[in-house]
Amino acid sequence: MTLENIWQSTLEEIKTKISKANFTTWLKNSKLVDLKDGSATIALPNNFAKEWVESKYGKTILGIIKNLDSSVKKIDFIVSSNFFQENNKAKIPLINNKAQIEIELSKVDPETNLNPKYTFSSFVVGSSNELAFAAATAITKNIGTKYNPFFVYGGVGLGKTHLIQAIGNEIKNNFSNKVKSKYVTSEKFTNDVVWAMRNKRMDDIKKKYRDVDVLIIDDIQFIGGKEKTEEEFFHTFNALYELNKQIIISSDRPPRLLPTLEERLRSRFEGGLVAEITFPEYEMRLAIIKNKLIELNQSISPEIADLIAQKVRRNIRELEGILKQVILYRESKKIELDKKLVEEFIDRLIKTESINTTPSKIIKNVAEFYSISPESLISQSRKKEYVEPRQVAMYFMKEILGMSYPSIGEKLGNRDHTTIIHGYYKINQEINKNASFNQKIMTIKDLVSKG
């Protein structure tokens, strides 16, 4: 067998032993580069990957290769710079003398409004977003005919903008100028409509947004209640849809929970594929850290990476922000990081209410605040005195622990995930419009945090 054949056989067997996310993160770019004198040499793209694979999967890999070639007695892991060829395009300078991390922003394409840094290859896939990602990639091969419209929703900082812009960039790369794409935020769309109305130039808006093959609208929830903007978007949507043009939309919530949006628009959105992006699981958070370290041209020990992934669970933006601050802290203090030091540092940077909080503690504390029993809170009873505390528990499980809607439903009497979505957004909306209710939530949050 050739080196390539041995390594491909090894990888195929490893895939059956570890998760897809772990395989993609640590072994996708690996290669068997030498096999002689009873030693197999495996190349990995960076020191971080080398340390992780060597400590976590070294014995597994050795066992698999020995079954393929009995002469192999040990494995050597090396770092090969060849794997950096693609990543070098995105690398940034090291921290400067002022101890700041400089990020070189990619230039936005003025024709499409797309940022070229958002690509499928840089989008980390896990169980929290795999349906949305699968649909997104399918759209690029079946523009306007599959999953149209495509509506993706999820909380802040979970990668919605990255994914929908990646669709546009992939189409642009594959079809060049033959397929016209345009990305726009709902705020920009609204401003364009207002400008056109004031200047009596509505025909310009119609041409701008209807003379495209792929229209990507970000944060559609913000056009709700803006009558003229909704009217124009409704007609734009219909004009594109009738011509089999692709429509891609993002929001912070599913269509049916957009209360200020006209029913006719909600029904249009629900006519295609609606996909949710949820909070990233541990393996995905670890993969995101690995990707960010490559982008920043930095390295940290696997133990520190593991600690950050374990403790920072809210969203991707917070995860990346904490990682950069940890690196900045190391450079500014000119010290080596250890687990205890990093743990103390992270605890000062993030809200710590989630560290010792569990679903059962949330149920217990919320029930105590409302003077009901935990059993009543999770019961199937629809009595008014149980509904609000139950929805508050839903809100805290999502907000503090970052649990998925199905998981919350399971903890609260095996309720359907759609019920959980409704409860979560109802509490969220009430907090934003009712100051006294917001104060009540803060009081309960203090109880939950203290356990």
Secondary structure, 3 states (H helix, E strand, C coil): CCHHHHHHHHHHHHHCCCCHHHHHHHCCCCEEEEEECCEEEEEECCHHHHHHHHHHHHHHHHHHHHHHCCCCCEEEEEECHHHHCCHHHHCCCCCCCCCCCCCCCCCCCCCCCCCCCCCCCCCCCCCCCHHHHHHHHHHHHCCCCCCCCEEEEECCCCCHHHHHHHHHHHHHHHHHHHCCEEEEEHHHHHHHHHHHHHCCCHHHHHHHHHCCCEEEEECHHHHCCCHHHHHHHHHHHHHHHHCCCEEEEEECCCHHHCCCCCHHHHHHHCCCEEEEECCCCHHHHHHHHHHHHHHHCCCCCHHHHHHHHHHCCCCHHHHHHHHHHHHHHHHHHCCCCCHHHHHHHHHHHCCCCCCCCCHHHHHHHHHHHCCCCHHHHHCCCCCHHHHHHHHHHHHHHHHCCCCCHHHHHHHCCCCCHHHHHHHHHHHHHHHHHCHHHHHHHHHHHHHHHHC
